[in-house]
Amino acid sequence: MRIIVRFFASQREAAGVERQEIELPDGARAADALEAAARRYPGLRAAASATALAVNRDLAPPDTKLHDGDEVALLPPVAGG
Amino acid sequence: MKQHLHVSAEPLSEPEVAAVIEAPGCGAIVTFVGRVRDRARGRAVQGIEYEAYDEMALDVLRAIAAEARAKFAIADIAIHHRTGRLAVGDASVVVAVAAEHRGAAFDACRYAIDELKKRAPIWKKEFGEGGSVWVEDRP
């Protein structure tokens, strides 16, 4: 399935891109998208444990099942306001 | 007329955000303005860059506004956050609440900014003497 991964802030800088389309096997979970991103952009590895995940704009646990066309956002610790 | 919930690079004006809310019959309008400080964690700050996951940030603000309406006896609420490069003294966020009475207005305003800081997918990069750093707030 095709997934769009979105990067922000420190991770956008580490990856060098704002978004990346990736291919994942059927049955893949949100954590697999993070893992695929970290393999492609090793600079993300260090921050992986502090990264929250959102699937289609909702916070999602790592074992959330993904579907073709889903958007998975990697979220560093937030600091708005 | 501006939206109640707004995340954009436009400069913020507290009176403009307060003007968004409908307040007939309301005896209390409470506004909160968050501004860029010139110091943070012992370092001098020259400016801040805010970045947002725009679509999700609006969803989160929408949820926070709905929760504030459900929890507190308020008539209206507006939340605006600015993104992009801000100078010291610039407003980064404005929350405006209208209620019949001040207790609910203060409580809802506090709730909204506290929840925004915990949940909104927004990040800030501080620029100082030694360079810049993405701030990772810990609760």
Backbone of each chain as ProteinMPNN parsed JSONL, in Angstrom:
{"seq_chain_A": "MRIIVRFFASQREAAGVERQEIELPDGARAADALEAAARRYPGLRAAASATALAVNRDLAPPDTKLHDGDEVALLPPVAGG", "coords_chain_A": {"N_chain_A": [[0.836, -1.195, 0.0], [0.324, 2.333, -0.535], [1.682, 4.929, 1.33], [1.677, 8.155, 2.764], [4.205, 9.84, 4.374], [4.582, 12.334, 6.772], [6.766, 14.932, 7.779], [8.035, 16.953, 10.452], [9.416, 19.945, 11.921], [12.255, 19.325, 13.933], [12.61, 16.812, 12.862], [11.876, 17.067, 10.21], [13.994, 18.591, 9.388], [16.045, 16.756, 9.86], [15.401, 14.715, 8.061], [15.331, 16.109, 5.72], [13.257, 16.485, 4.019], [9.746, 17.368, 3.586], [7.721, 15.62, 3.203], [7.174, 12.162, 2.376], [6.534, 9.624, 0.118], [5.829, 6.283, 0.728], [6.14, 2.707, 0.261], [4.35, 0.124, 1.722], [3.865, -3.19, 3.052], [0.725, -5.044, 2.882], [-1.321, -4.976, 5.771], [0.418, -3.58, 7.294], [1.481, -1.511, 10.053], [1.219, 1.576, 11.932], [3.644, 1.944, 13.284], [5.345, 0.665, 11.56], [5.556, 2.421, 9.457], [7.018, 4.472, 10.609], [9.38, 3.077, 11.096], [10.151, 2.456, 8.467], [10.612, 5.028, 7.516], [12.755, 5.753, 9.159], [14.676, 3.987, 8.273], [15.105, 4.886, 5.715], [15.859, 7.509, 6.184], [18.296, 7.84, 8.14], [18.951, 9.724, 10.092], [16.685, 10.112, 11.571], [16.514, 8.153, 13.396], [17.56, 8.439, 16.027], [15.697, 10.039, 17.347], [13.461, 8.521, 17.361], [12.155, 7.177, 19.498], [10.953, 9.207, 20.89], [8.96, 10.054, 19.325], [5.68, 10.767, 18.45], [2.787, 9.405, 16.806], [0.581, 10.198, 14.121], [-2.278, 9.217, 12.392], [-3.883, 9.961, 9.495], [-4.457, 12.483, 10.606], [-5.203, 12.011, 13.231], [-4.125, 11.308, 16.514], [-2.383, 8.29, 17.006], [-1.951, 4.968, 18.23], [1.086, 2.975, 18.054], [0.472, 0.475, 16.946], [-1.575, 0.813, 15.177], [-3.549, -0.084, 12.448], [-2.785, 0.334, 9.01], [-4.011, 1.779, 5.913], [-4.284, 1.828, 2.318], [-3.196, 4.874, 0.954], [-3.236, 6.287, 3.318], [-2.223, 8.912, 5.574], [0.58, 9.301, 7.447], [1.825, 10.972, 10.15], [4.824, 12.022, 11.592], [5.427, 13.011, 14.793], [7.312, 15.15, 16.626], [8.005, 15.95, 20.157], [5.545, 18.236, 21.191], [5.382, 21.871, 21.088], [3.749, 24.189, 21.146], [1.952, 27.368, 21.409]], "CA_chain_A": [[0.0, 0.0, 0.0], [1.052, 3.602, -0.595], [1.467, 5.766, 2.517], [2.425, 9.421, 2.771], [4.74, 10.171, 5.693], [4.814, 13.774, 6.93], [7.826, 15.258, 8.734], [7.933, 18.314, 10.979], [10.377, 20.496, 12.88], [13.601, 18.744, 13.945], [12.635, 15.638, 12.0], [11.869, 17.577, 8.836], [15.384, 18.972, 9.111], [16.877, 15.545, 9.829], [15.1, 13.975, 6.842], [15.583, 16.974, 4.572], [12.027, 16.601, 3.219], [8.521, 17.57, 4.363], [6.868, 14.446, 3.066], [7.767, 11.078, 1.611], [5.628, 8.522, -0.173], [6.506, 4.994, 0.914], [5.373, 1.49, 0.002], [4.372, -0.809, 2.841], [3.068, -4.382, 2.762], [-0.608, -5.126, 3.488], [-1.271, -5.337, 7.19], [1.403, -2.745, 7.994], [0.971, -0.678, 11.137], [1.815, 2.915, 12.006], [5.058, 1.815, 13.684], [6.113, 0.245, 10.384], [5.829, 3.624, 8.672], [8.128, 5.15, 11.3], [10.57, 2.263, 10.861], [10.543, 2.638, 7.064], [11.168, 6.38, 7.413], [14.066, 5.767, 9.824], [15.629, 3.261, 7.414], [15.422, 5.75, 4.584], [16.521, 8.71, 6.706], [18.872, 7.377, 9.408], [18.961, 10.817, 11.069], [15.469, 10.071, 12.381], [16.567, 7.012, 14.325], [17.829, 8.863, 17.411], [14.513, 10.639, 17.97], [12.303, 7.657, 17.104], [11.411, 6.812, 20.711], [10.208, 10.375, 21.381], [8.065, 10.457, 18.246], [4.291, 10.311, 18.461], [2.313, 9.148, 15.442], [-0.804, 10.527, 13.798], [-2.745, 8.612, 11.151], [-4.986, 10.782, 8.986], [-4.635, 13.625, 11.497], [-5.584, 11.629, 14.593], [-3.079, 10.592, 17.242], [-2.64, 6.866, 16.856], [-0.935, 4.104, 18.825], [1.978, 2.404, 17.036], [-0.054, -0.732, 16.298], [-2.725, 1.168, 14.342], [-3.477, -0.649, 11.1], [-2.785, 1.337, 7.958], [-4.696, 1.445, 4.663], [-3.725, 2.515, 1.159], [-3.517, 6.293, 0.897], [-3.195, 6.926, 4.64], [-1.156, 9.867, 5.864], [1.155, 9.076, 8.777], [2.676, 12.096, 10.514], [5.741, 11.806, 12.711], [5.29, 14.218, 15.605], [8.222, 15.342, 17.763], [7.287, 16.54, 21.294], [4.985, 19.514, 20.745], [5.796, 23.07, 21.837], [2.969, 25.319, 20.661], [1.541, 28.358, 22.382]], "C_chain_A": [[0.881, 1.26, 0.0], [0.676, 4.437, 0.61], [2.245, 7.053, 2.317], [2.888, 9.658, 4.199], [5.017, 11.67, 5.723], [5.854, 13.999, 8.019], [7.695, 16.705, 9.182], [9.141, 18.654, 11.841], [11.735, 19.784, 12.78], [13.695, 17.545, 12.999], [12.565, 16.018, 10.53], [13.291, 17.977, 8.453], [16.28, 17.737, 9.003], [16.654, 14.767, 8.534], [15.441, 14.793, 5.602], [14.375, 17.107, 3.654], [10.836, 16.818, 4.142], [7.614, 16.348, 4.301], [7.561, 13.412, 2.2], [6.712, 10.013, 1.379], [6.397, 7.22, 0.01], [5.549, 3.844, 0.606], [5.488, 0.595, 1.219], [3.535, -2.025, 2.483], [1.691, -4.285, 3.416], [-0.472, -5.545, 4.939], [-0.278, -4.491, 7.974], [0.723, -1.841, 9.013], [1.719, 0.646, 11.158], [3.297, 2.837, 12.357], [5.936, 1.415, 12.498], [6.441, 1.44, 9.496], [7.005, 4.387, 9.28], [9.436, 4.407, 11.025], [11.073, 2.447, 9.429], [11.174, 4.003, 6.866], [12.568, 6.426, 8.015], [15.115, 5.012, 9.005], [16.061, 4.152, 6.256], [16.21, 6.982, 5.026], [17.088, 8.389, 8.086], [18.935, 8.452, 10.49], [17.743, 10.823, 11.967], [15.563, 9.062, 13.514], [16.678, 7.467, 15.779], [16.576, 9.363, 18.106], [13.29, 9.729, 17.912], [11.48, 7.377, 18.363], [10.601, 7.978, 21.259], [9.172, 10.844, 20.368], [6.673, 9.895, 18.445], [3.847, 10.156, 17.009], [0.881, 9.614, 15.288], [-1.124, 9.846, 12.478], [-3.972, 9.394, 10.704], [-5.44, 11.824, 10.012], [-5.181, 13.293, 12.881], [-4.399, 10.942, 15.245], [-3.402, 9.113, 17.223], [-1.565, 6.044, 17.553], [-0.133, 3.41, 17.718], [1.395, 1.192, 16.306], [-1.296, -0.454, 15.451], [-2.537, 0.629, 12.933], [-3.58, 0.459, 10.058], [-3.53, 0.826, 6.733], [-4.11, 2.288, 3.543], [-4.166, 3.973, 1.142], [-3.485, 7.008, 2.228], [-2.029, 7.909, 4.728], [-0.68, 9.62, 7.288], [2.092, 10.23, 9.079], [3.544, 11.699, 11.695], [5.753, 13.103, 13.515], [6.331, 14.254, 16.718], [7.428, 15.905, 18.949], [6.831, 17.954, 20.956], [5.408, 20.663, 21.652], [5.057, 24.295, 21.315], [2.607, 26.265, 21.779], [2.65, 29.359, 22.62]], "O_chain_A": [[2.019, 1.246, 0.47], [-0.506, 4.636, 0.889], [3.345, 7.042, 1.765], [2.079, 9.678, 5.127], [5.623, 12.21, 4.797], [5.827, 13.338, 9.057], [7.299, 17.575, 8.407], [9.794, 17.778, 12.409], [12.296, 19.653, 11.692], [14.746, 17.299, 12.406], [13.153, 15.335, 9.69], [13.734, 17.731, 7.331], [17.168, 17.683, 8.153], [17.601, 14.221, 7.968], [15.797, 14.239, 4.561], [14.455, 17.77, 2.62], [10.895, 16.498, 5.33], [6.844, 16.078, 5.223], [8.427, 13.743, 1.39], [6.069, 9.551, 2.321], [7.506, 7.079, -0.506], [4.329, 3.986, 0.679], [6.591, 0.332, 1.699], [2.594, -1.917, 1.697], [1.505, -3.543, 4.381], [0.379, -6.362, 5.29], [-0.141, -4.66, 9.186], [-0.438, -1.46, 8.863], [2.732, 0.809, 10.479], [4.112, 3.572, 11.798], [7.112, 1.774, 12.433], [7.49, 1.467, 8.853], [7.874, 4.884, 8.565], [10.466, 5.023, 10.755], [12.275, 2.58, 9.201], [12.156, 4.135, 6.136], [13.466, 7.058, 7.459], [16.297, 5.352, 9.037], [17.229, 4.169, 5.869], [17.113, 7.438, 4.326], [16.43, 8.64, 9.097], [18.969, 8.13, 11.678], [17.753, 11.467, 13.016], [14.789, 9.11, 14.47], [15.981, 6.953, 16.654], [16.397, 9.146, 19.304], [12.208, 10.111, 18.358], [10.251, 7.342, 18.307], [9.656, 7.765, 22.017], [8.575, 11.908, 20.532], [6.501, 8.685, 18.592], [4.461, 10.713, 16.098], [0.062, 9.454, 16.193], [-0.323, 9.894, 11.544], [-4.966, 9.485, 11.424], [-6.633, 12.016, 10.249], [-5.578, 14.191, 13.623], [-3.741, 10.102, 14.63], [-4.555, 8.721, 17.4], [-0.385, 6.385, 17.476], [-0.606, 3.275, 16.589], [1.78, 0.912, 15.17], [-1.993, -1.386, 15.051], [-1.504, 0.852, 12.301], [-4.36, 1.399, 10.207], [-3.67, -0.38, 6.529], [-3.511, 3.335, 3.789], [-5.349, 4.278, 1.294], [-3.686, 8.222, 2.276], [-1.006, 7.761, 4.059], [-1.464, 9.722, 8.231], [3.056, 10.45, 8.346], [3.067, 11.117, 12.669], [6.053, 14.169, 12.978], [6.246, 13.469, 17.663], [6.278, 16.304, 18.767], [7.623, 18.774, 20.493], [5.745, 20.465, 22.819], [5.675, 25.331, 21.067], [2.906, 26.014, 22.946], [2.489, 30.281, 23.419]]}, "seq_chain_B": "MKQHLHVSAEPLSEPEVAAVIEAPGCGAIVTFVGRVRDRARGRAVQGIEYEAYDEMALDVLRAIAAEARAKFAIADIAIHHRTGRLAVGDASVVVAVAAEHRGAAFDACRYAIDELKKRAPIWKKEFGEGGSVWVEDRP", "coords_chain_B": {"N_chain_B": [[-15.018, 38.472, 7.846], [-12.988, 37.113, 10.373], [-12.118, 33.664, 11.051], [-13.15, 31.564, 13.837], [-11.25, 29.728, 14.673], [-7.91, 29.563, 13.95], [-4.945, 29.055, 12.19], [-2.142, 30.42, 11.089], [0.261, 32.336, 9.158], [-0.202, 34.971, 9.469], [0.185, 38.101, 11.172], [-0.818, 38.489, 14.62], [-3.518, 40.099, 16.258], [-4.737, 41.093, 19.274], [-7.177, 42.577, 19.779], [-8.487, 42.132, 17.342], [-8.935, 39.377, 17.339], [-10.56, 39.132, 19.594], [-12.74, 40.48, 18.637], [-13.907, 38.674, 16.96], [-15.513, 36.986, 18.423], [-18.882, 36.275, 19.358], [-20.8, 38.157, 21.465], [-23.253, 39.044, 22.691], [-25.118, 39.873, 25.523], [-23.15, 38.976, 27.192], [-21.296, 39.362, 30.084], [-18.673, 39.145, 30.494], [-15.528, 39.193, 28.954], [-12.729, 37.418, 28.3], [-9.338, 37.498, 27.493], [-6.379, 35.869, 26.37], [-3.016, 36.438, 25.669], [-0.23, 35.067, 24.219], [3.171, 35.736, 24.133], [6.319, 36.221, 22.45], [9.123, 35.788, 24.402], [12.125, 37.454, 25.639], [13.959, 35.847, 26.802], [14.749, 32.464, 27.582], [14.93, 29.551, 29.445], [17.398, 30.373, 30.574], [18.775, 31.392, 28.396], [19.419, 34.061, 26.052], [16.933, 35.122, 23.813], [16.446, 35.658, 20.399], [14.551, 35.449, 18.505], [11.723, 33.529, 17.332], [10.714, 30.617, 15.577], [7.759, 29.28, 14.486], [6.235, 26.206, 13.672], [3.669, 24.359, 12.125], [1.534, 21.473, 11.919], [-0.65, 22.004, 9.915], [-3.312, 21.113, 9.139], [-3.982, 19.172, 11.049], [-3.631, 20.647, 13.351], [-5.711, 22.492, 13.292], [-7.861, 20.727, 13.563], [-7.365, 19.868, 16.186], [-7.607, 22.269, 17.627], [-10.275, 22.747, 17.142], [-11.44, 20.622, 18.532], [-10.619, 21.26, 21.143], [-11.945, 23.701, 21.522], [-14.606, 22.819, 21.407], [-14.644, 21.155, 23.647], [-14.196, 23.061, 25.648], [-16.545, 24.53, 25.469], [-18.334, 22.591, 26.297], [-17.511, 22.006, 28.907], [-17.564, 24.405, 30.335], [-19.563, 27.26, 31.204], [-19.831, 29.005, 28.742], [-20.215, 31.452, 26.126], [-18.922, 31.822, 23.72], [-15.871, 31.171, 21.908], [-12.608, 31.854, 20.712], [-9.635, 30.896, 19.048], [-6.481, 31.64, 18.033], [-3.471, 30.912, 16.353], [-0.182, 31.784, 15.521], [2.121, 31.169, 12.861], [5.466, 30.642, 11.481], [8.195, 33.022, 11.28], [8.819, 34.811, 14.19], [9.317, 37.828, 16.043], [10.892, 38.952, 19.138], [8.47, 39.8, 21.502], [6.365, 39.657, 19.722], [3.039, 38.432, 19.229], [2.212, 35.077, 19.67], [0.05, 33.469, 20.101], [-3.452, 33.828, 20.55], [-6.175, 33.673, 22.697], [-9.612, 34.035, 23.012], [-12.466, 34.503, 25.011], [-15.954, 34.564, 25.57], [-18.396, 35.02, 28.048], [-21.285, 34.79, 30.183], [-20.606, 35.266, 32.781], [-17.64, 35.975, 34.736], [-16.156, 33.872, 35.961], [-16.462, 31.422, 34.517], [-15.443, 32.312, 32.086], [-12.714, 32.907, 32.612], [-11.875, 30.337, 33.452], [-12.348, 28.769, 31.151], [-10.693, 29.975, 29.294], [-8.157, 29.534, 30.399], [-8.171, 26.734, 30.345], [-8.233, 26.294, 27.551], [-5.749, 27.344, 26.567], [-3.955, 25.837, 28.064], [-4.539, 23.225, 27.17], [-3.996, 23.492, 24.442], [-1.246, 23.84, 24.511], [-0.475, 21.339, 25.343], [-1.418, 19.579, 23.382], [-1.583, 20.516, 20.698], [-0.348, 20.093, 17.384], [2.194, 21.679, 17.003], [5.288, 23.313, 16.711], [8.303, 24.852, 18.05], [11.126, 26.802, 17.2], [13.896, 28.139, 18.668], [15.827, 31.063, 18.295], [19.035, 32.105, 19.1], [22.054, 33.509, 20.625], [23.966, 31.421, 20.354], [23.083, 30.02, 18.169], [20.437, 28.018, 16.819], [17.652, 26.207, 18.225], [15.392, 23.488, 18.38], [12.69, 23.563, 20.475], [11.923, 21.372, 23.065], [9.461, 20.963, 24.96], [8.922, 19.824, 28.213], [6.434, 18.287, 30.231]], "CA_chain_B": [[-14.791, 38.253, 9.271], [-12.051, 36.008, 10.587], [-12.616, 32.432, 11.642], [-12.926, 31.392, 15.268], [-10.04, 28.941, 14.874], [-7.052, 30.016, 12.866], [-3.507, 28.803, 12.304], [-1.587, 30.991, 9.867], [1.441, 33.178, 9.338], [-0.597, 36.385, 9.62], [0.398, 38.662, 12.517], [-2.004, 38.436, 15.46], [-3.916, 41.287, 16.992], [-5.691, 40.661, 20.292], [-8.52, 43.138, 19.56], [-9.124, 41.504, 16.181], [-9.421, 38.049, 17.722], [-11.69, 39.342, 20.507], [-13.876, 40.952, 17.838], [-14.49, 37.52, 16.275], [-16.487, 36.254, 19.218], [-20.215, 36.829, 19.543], [-20.913, 38.326, 22.917], [-24.413, 39.748, 23.241], [-25.543, 39.319, 26.813], [-22.022, 38.5, 27.983], [-20.714, 40.357, 30.964], [-17.229, 38.919, 30.653], [-14.678, 38.771, 27.839], [-11.368, 37.176, 28.787], [-8.41, 37.155, 26.417], [-5.0, 35.512, 26.705], [-2.065, 36.639, 24.591], [1.1, 34.518, 24.45], [4.116, 36.519, 23.351], [7.697, 35.743, 22.431], [9.94, 36.412, 25.441], [13.512, 37.663, 25.209], [14.797, 34.868, 27.48], [14.129, 31.16, 27.844], [15.864, 28.582, 30.019], [18.709, 30.98, 30.809], [19.424, 31.925, 27.182], [18.778, 35.19, 25.39], [16.227, 34.691, 22.608], [16.354, 36.741, 19.416], [13.342, 35.253, 17.707], [11.199, 32.153, 17.367], [9.993, 30.171, 14.388], [6.74, 28.276, 14.786], [5.845, 25.361, 12.547], [2.469, 23.602, 12.506], [0.872, 20.503, 11.021], [-1.821, 22.874, 9.847], [-4.625, 20.458, 9.1], [-4.277, 18.519, 12.331], [-3.702, 21.68, 14.396], [-7.083, 23.018, 13.274], [-8.714, 19.696, 14.163], [-7.139, 19.867, 17.634], [-8.224, 23.492, 18.168], [-11.721, 22.531, 17.072], [-11.787, 19.736, 19.641], [-10.436, 21.999, 22.402], [-13.035, 24.673, 21.632], [-15.828, 22.07, 21.727], [-14.532, 20.725, 25.051], [-14.359, 24.24, 26.503], [-17.975, 24.852, 25.488], [-19.041, 21.554, 27.053], [-17.123, 22.005, 30.317], [-17.724, 25.701, 30.999], [-20.744, 27.986, 30.736], [-19.361, 30.115, 27.92], [-21.027, 31.723, 24.939], [-18.141, 31.753, 22.496], [-14.424, 31.083, 22.105], [-11.784, 31.917, 19.499], [-8.228, 30.555, 19.297], [-5.655, 31.905, 16.849], [-2.038, 30.674, 16.56], [0.608, 32.273, 14.392], [3.273, 30.348, 12.478], [6.508, 31.383, 10.78], [9.236, 33.655, 12.09], [8.312, 35.871, 15.057], [10.322, 38.585, 16.798], [10.583, 39.123, 20.559], [7.337, 40.699, 21.697], [5.248, 39.316, 18.833], [2.05, 37.498, 19.776], [2.201, 33.779, 19.004], [-1.266, 32.854, 20.263], [-4.482, 34.601, 21.249], [-7.421, 32.972, 23.02], [-10.623, 34.978, 23.491], [-13.659, 33.789, 25.474], [-17.068, 35.379, 26.056], [-19.315, 34.288, 28.924], [-22.131, 35.675, 30.978], [-19.914, 35.604, 34.023], [-16.183, 35.905, 34.568], [-15.556, 32.604, 36.408], [-16.421, 30.491, 33.387], [-14.578, 32.872, 31.037], [-11.324, 32.669, 33.032], [-11.605, 28.891, 33.46], [-12.312, 28.256, 29.773], [-9.502, 30.526, 28.638], [-7.04, 28.774, 30.961], [-8.277, 25.379, 29.801], [-7.899, 26.288, 26.124], [-4.312, 27.526, 26.331], [-3.262, 24.677, 28.644], [-4.718, 22.071, 26.285], [-3.277, 23.772, 23.204], [0.181, 23.607, 24.731], [-0.247, 19.888, 25.505], [-1.923, 18.707, 22.317], [-1.567, 21.004, 19.316], [0.869, 19.726, 16.654], [2.899, 22.926, 16.689], [6.642, 23.246, 17.257], [8.976, 26.138, 17.979], [12.583, 26.811, 17.11], [14.397, 29.376, 19.265], [17.069, 31.594, 17.746], [19.784, 32.839, 20.121], [23.456, 33.797, 20.301], [24.736, 30.247, 19.953], [22.463, 29.3, 17.061], [19.012, 27.786, 17.01], [17.333, 24.883, 18.759], [13.976, 23.139, 18.479], [12.364, 23.429, 21.889], [11.122, 20.197, 23.403], [8.878, 21.2, 26.28], [8.513, 18.65, 28.984], [5.386, 18.72, 31.158]], "C_chain_B": [[-13.917, 37.018, 9.436], [-12.767, 34.814, 11.214], [-12.409, 32.433, 13.139], [-11.595, 30.689, 15.525], [-9.131, 29.173, 13.683], [-5.61, 29.668, 13.161], [-2.908, 29.328, 11.013], [-0.416, 31.899, 10.2], [1.078, 34.655, 9.514], [-0.308, 36.87, 11.028], [-0.911, 38.684, 13.296], [-2.262, 39.761, 16.142], [-5.001, 40.879, 17.97], [-7.073, 41.277, 20.078], [-9.231, 42.499, 18.366], [-9.681, 40.14, 16.54], [-10.629, 38.194, 18.645], [-12.933, 39.752, 19.722], [-14.574, 39.805, 17.109], [-15.642, 36.921, 17.074], [-17.784, 37.036, 19.394], [-20.447, 36.987, 21.025], [-22.128, 39.11, 23.401], [-24.823, 39.108, 24.553], [-24.386, 38.838, 27.674], [-21.416, 39.611, 28.806], [-19.216, 40.224, 31.065], [-16.594, 38.501, 29.337], [-13.291, 38.598, 28.43], [-10.502, 36.841, 27.593], [-7.051, 36.806, 27.002], [-4.159, 35.776, 25.473], [-0.74, 36.019, 25.005], [2.064, 35.27, 23.555], [5.499, 35.919, 23.423], [8.507, 36.519, 23.459], [11.372, 36.57, 24.952], [14.485, 36.712, 25.91], [14.026, 33.573, 27.619], [15.206, 30.218, 28.33], [17.284, 29.138, 30.106], [19.39, 31.529, 29.569], [18.674, 33.144, 26.677], [18.149, 34.679, 24.092], [16.1, 35.883, 21.661], [15.088, 36.633, 18.569], [12.916, 33.798, 17.794], [10.535, 31.846, 16.035], [9.019, 29.083, 14.802], [6.394, 27.517, 13.513], [4.639, 24.532, 12.997], [2.13, 22.558, 11.46], [-0.52, 21.098, 10.879], [-3.161, 22.146, 9.958], [-4.983, 19.832, 10.44], [-4.401, 19.562, 13.44], [-5.108, 22.263, 14.458], [-8.049, 22.019, 13.883], [-8.596, 19.728, 15.682], [-7.762, 21.113, 18.261], [-9.743, 23.368, 18.184], [-12.18, 21.679, 18.248], [-11.676, 20.476, 20.975], [-11.563, 23.002, 22.595], [-14.341, 23.973, 22.012], [-15.81, 21.606, 23.173], [-14.76, 21.896, 25.985], [-15.837, 24.618, 26.595], [-18.753, 23.853, 26.34], [-18.759, 21.646, 28.552], [-17.511, 23.296, 31.053], [-18.9, 26.452, 30.387], [-20.303, 29.22, 29.96], [-20.246, 30.268, 26.694], [-20.23, 31.532, 23.661], [-16.653, 31.71, 22.817], [-13.731, 31.157, 20.754], [-10.338, 31.639, 19.893], [-7.468, 30.767, 18.001], [-4.196, 31.671, 17.188], [-1.294, 31.134, 15.312], [1.768, 31.316, 14.126], [4.281, 31.215, 11.731], [7.443, 32.063, 11.765], [8.649, 34.839, 12.86], [9.47, 36.554, 15.79], [9.925, 38.628, 18.271], [9.461, 40.15, 20.693], [6.153, 40.4, 20.798], [4.311, 38.346, 19.54], [2.08, 36.211, 18.967], [0.814, 33.142, 19.071], [-2.195, 33.818, 20.991], [-5.687, 33.695, 21.46], [-8.39, 34.015, 23.54], [-11.88, 34.206, 23.845], [-14.708, 34.795, 25.936], [-17.976, 34.505, 26.898], [-20.191, 35.287, 29.651], [-21.38, 36.171, 32.194], [-18.44, 35.256, 33.955], [-15.57, 34.573, 34.98], [-15.38, 31.636, 35.255], [-15.468, 30.99, 32.304], [-13.113, 32.633, 31.372], [-10.987, 31.183, 32.934], [-11.46, 28.347, 32.045], [-11.063, 28.745, 29.046], [-8.265, 29.764, 29.1], [-7.002, 27.369, 30.38], [-7.773, 25.347, 28.36], [-6.396, 26.425, 25.897], [-3.523, 26.349, 26.913], [-3.361, 23.465, 27.717], [-3.976, 22.27, 24.965], [-1.798, 23.433, 23.371], [0.486, 22.114, 24.864], [-0.463, 19.119, 24.211], [-1.734, 19.212, 20.885], [-0.263, 20.613, 18.633], [1.542, 20.973, 16.096], [4.246, 22.86, 17.397], [7.302, 24.607, 17.159], [10.487, 25.973, 18.008], [13.044, 28.16, 17.646], [15.71, 29.777, 18.633], [17.757, 32.415, 18.824], [21.217, 33.03, 19.666], [24.166, 32.584, 19.707], [24.174, 29.508, 18.755], [20.994, 29.089, 17.354], [18.777, 26.377, 17.514], [15.822, 24.685, 18.752], [13.688, 22.859, 19.933], [11.537, 22.171, 22.094], [10.644, 20.368, 24.824], [8.58, 19.877, 26.951], [7.448, 19.109, 29.961], [5.956, 19.023, 32.527]], "O_chain_B": [[-14.083, 36.018, 8.739], [-13.839, 34.929, 11.808], [-11.6, 33.198, 13.662], [-10.893, 31.014, 16.482], [-9.542, 28.997, 12.536], [-5.105, 29.949, 14.248], [-3.135, 28.753, 9.949], [-0.14, 32.189, 11.364], [1.963, 35.493, 9.688], [-0.529, 36.133, 11.989], [-1.982, 38.874, 12.72], [-1.333, 40.457, 16.552], [-6.054, 40.383, 17.571], [-8.069, 40.561, 20.187], [-10.452, 42.345, 18.385], [-10.774, 39.777, 16.103], [-11.612, 37.467, 18.501], [-14.052, 39.407, 20.103], [-15.719, 39.955, 16.683], [-16.613, 36.417, 16.51], [-17.793, 38.256, 19.554], [-20.299, 36.022, 21.774], [-22.045, 39.781, 24.43], [-24.861, 37.881, 24.65], [-24.609, 38.342, 28.778], [-21.067, 40.671, 28.285], [-18.55, 41.079, 31.648], [-17.06, 37.569, 28.681], [-12.738, 39.537, 29.001], [-10.87, 36.004, 26.77], [-6.629, 37.379, 28.006], [-4.529, 35.391, 24.364], [-0.178, 36.397, 26.033], [1.815, 35.429, 22.36], [5.815, 35.185, 24.359], [8.578, 37.746, 23.408], [11.792, 35.924, 23.992], [15.688, 36.754, 25.655], [12.803, 33.576, 27.757], [16.264, 30.093, 27.713], [18.25, 28.459, 29.757], [20.483, 32.085, 29.671], [17.46, 33.256, 26.843], [18.762, 33.899, 23.362], [15.699, 36.974, 22.067], [14.625, 37.618, 17.993], [13.664, 32.945, 18.273], [9.878, 32.701, 15.441], [9.413, 28.081, 15.399], [6.277, 28.094, 12.432], [4.602, 24.059, 14.132], [2.401, 22.733, 10.272], [-1.443, 20.75, 11.615], [-4.022, 22.511, 10.759], [-6.115, 19.937, 10.912], [-5.19, 19.385, 14.368], [-5.638, 22.501, 15.543], [-8.952, 22.397, 14.63], [-9.599, 19.628, 16.389], [-8.382, 21.022, 19.32], [-10.409, 23.821, 19.115], [-13.19, 21.981, 18.883], [-12.542, 20.334, 21.838], [-12.084, 23.144, 23.701], [-15.096, 24.475, 22.845], [-16.834, 21.652, 23.856], [-15.438, 21.755, 27.003], [-16.325, 24.981, 27.665], [-19.712, 24.219, 27.021], [-19.643, 21.4, 29.372], [-17.757, 23.273, 32.259], [-19.198, 26.301, 29.202], [-20.391, 30.342, 30.459], [-20.934, 29.334, 26.283], [-20.779, 31.13, 22.635], [-16.228, 32.163, 23.88], [-14.208, 30.592, 19.77], [-9.873, 32.09, 20.94], [-7.777, 30.144, 16.985], [-3.715, 32.172, 18.205], [-1.734, 30.894, 14.188], [2.324, 30.727, 15.053], [4.001, 32.365, 11.392], [7.474, 31.717, 12.946], [8.062, 35.748, 12.274], [10.475, 35.92, 16.112], [8.771, 38.373, 18.618], [9.497, 41.218, 20.083], [5.04, 40.844, 21.081], [4.748, 37.534, 20.356], [1.987, 36.235, 17.74], [0.446, 32.362, 18.192], [-1.79, 34.524, 21.914], [-6.159, 33.036, 20.533], [-8.037, 34.801, 24.419], [-12.321, 33.351, 23.078], [-14.382, 35.767, 26.616], [-18.294, 33.379, 26.514], [-19.878, 36.475, 29.725], [-21.494, 37.332, 32.589], [-18.034, 34.36, 33.215], [-14.556, 34.17, 34.409], [-14.294, 31.097, 35.038], [-14.768, 30.197, 31.674], [-12.346, 32.201, 30.511], [-9.942, 30.812, 32.4], [-10.556, 27.558, 31.769], [-10.455, 28.004, 28.275], [-7.421, 29.391, 28.285], [-5.949, 26.875, 29.976], [-6.983, 24.478, 27.992], [-5.83, 25.678, 25.099], [-2.534, 25.912, 26.323], [-2.374, 22.761, 27.506], [-3.394, 21.327, 24.43], [-1.181, 22.825, 22.496], [1.588, 21.676, 24.532], [0.217, 18.124, 23.957], [-1.726, 18.41, 19.951], [0.812, 20.772, 19.212], [1.471, 21.274, 14.905], [4.337, 22.409, 18.539], [6.937, 25.425, 16.315], [11.04, 25.138, 18.724], [12.635, 29.205, 17.14], [16.603, 28.949, 18.452], [17.15, 33.317, 19.403], [21.57, 32.765, 18.516], [24.87, 32.688, 18.702], [24.716, 28.477, 18.356], [20.372, 29.887, 18.055], [19.574, 25.47, 17.273], [15.065, 25.6, 19.078], [14.347, 22.03, 20.56], [10.564, 21.934, 21.377], [11.321, 19.977, 25.775], [8.059, 18.944, 26.339], [7.54, 20.221, 30.479], [5.215, 19.401, 33.434]]}, "name": "protein", "num_of_chains": 2, "seq": "MRIIVRFFASQREAAGVERQEIELPDGARAADALEAAARRYPGLRAAASATALAVNRDLAPPDTKLHDGDEVALLPPVAGGMKQHLHVSAEPLSEPEVAAVIEAPGCGAIVTFVGRVRDRARGRAVQGIEYEAYDEMALDVLRAIAAEARAKFAIADIAIHHRTGRLAVGDASVVVAVAAEHRGAAFDACRYAIDELKKRAPIWKKEFGEGGSVWVEDRP"}
